[in-house]
């Protein structure tokens, strides 16, 4: 059992696994997933190739939350012969789960990482730095249940990181912001306290921000392939699959492919946490359902005019709110009906305006 703890096993998973013990199944953690193939670990040194049982494969086709992803704990049957395939029978309930909306036209959830304690949101300090992107990621990460930490990488290519650190701290509001360099001596030391034995940390961020280079620096060896920075200052896409690696410190690090698009999935609570300053001001509005456009007694408009709230940050908040409502309307008929009612009221009010009346 001690070896399971080294992989992140806790009483939360132990209680769930009890019903499967009598069936001869063993607990294992998903270390890597690629299409319908998985690598699972029963101890830090015992890895097995695995696939889903037919029943689990059919169930998983109905929803991504049933399908195992990297970081999941599963109940599996080990192969009888060396080199054989293990079979994954069940996926244990996730303690934390980082999801986004699947890219493309289909409305579907994509689970990016499961059962992580901390998520490093990696953003590089070169031309790719973008505070609006930090806000968007944080809106997703707060929904996961894990602790978000903003990691500003490539400090070695930025002559003066201080202004960008201040921008990131204003956008992240209360979230730790760390500055690191994977090529400087001691440049990744700020990350090590989060990587204690049995703890799991996921790296997320856009392509080329230096996630794989950070993995190599923390491992102390060239475990991951890396590519150089392009002429325009942007990094190159390296990681193509999600995989979990054990660090010399005893912690576990989950690297993820860079995300070209970051689409919200159930982001209402995450938006409120990310923009708690906007939320606090909005509570001072005269009307609880204030849209912050033309209502009298709107505290948000007053705060924008006085400079208490930043206009760019407010635009970012409104954009994410629209996305969240649009997504909710797609998946929840009740929300869809309420939005339709609101738009009918808006259109009716517009037709009643004096400048719209026919003379």
C-alpha angles and dihedrals in degrees: 000000000000089000090054089053088057087060093051101270113161137174087265090069096034091061091051094048097056096090091056098052094081090057092061093249122142131213115252137168123231106239098175139005129198117173104299096346126090140183114215132186127212091178130007088264101037113081125172134186108237144182135191124266114249092254094050090047090054092046092047091055087066096056139000093229090069093051115086117248133186110295095028123131113226141181107238142175111229120224117266093221131044112267093022125128122263117223122227109215104170140013115220119228112276120244091202130007131191111203138168134183111274113257115251133041098306117098101226138131120247114200107213102181138356137205097010123151098204134017119209108210100204119205122169124232094225128085090303092071111122126168092195088059090051090054092049093050093046091053086060097040096053087059092056098070091234125112112261120217123182112225116194106202134192094042086160091070095050116081094199115019095172099089092049092046088055091049091050092048091052091050095043097045108196096357115118113255115203128188116212143168122201092201100049123085107263090002095136098043093107088066099053099080088065092053102066120148113297094010121123124213125184124206115215132170145105123309115285101015090125104263095140091046089054090051090053092048092050092045093047091228141073096266096145129050112241133191131209129256116273123241091261090058096254122127124239126248110258115155115071102174138033114253137168120221130189114234126214087248090063094251124119125234124202114201118197132194115262115268117232091187127029108200120181122245115191092336104160096107092040091053091051091051094045093047099035089141091060091043092052092052092045090058088065092060115115092235122051092216094046113155091200092236115094107342118123115247095028107164092190094060090047091050091050092051093048093046094244088122124041113238095217090050090049091052089051090051093049092048092052091045090054091049092049092050091046091051093046090052090055095053103029119055091196092058090044091055092048092051090049089052091050093049092049089054091049093050091047091051090049091054090052093056112115093235090057097052120104117239 
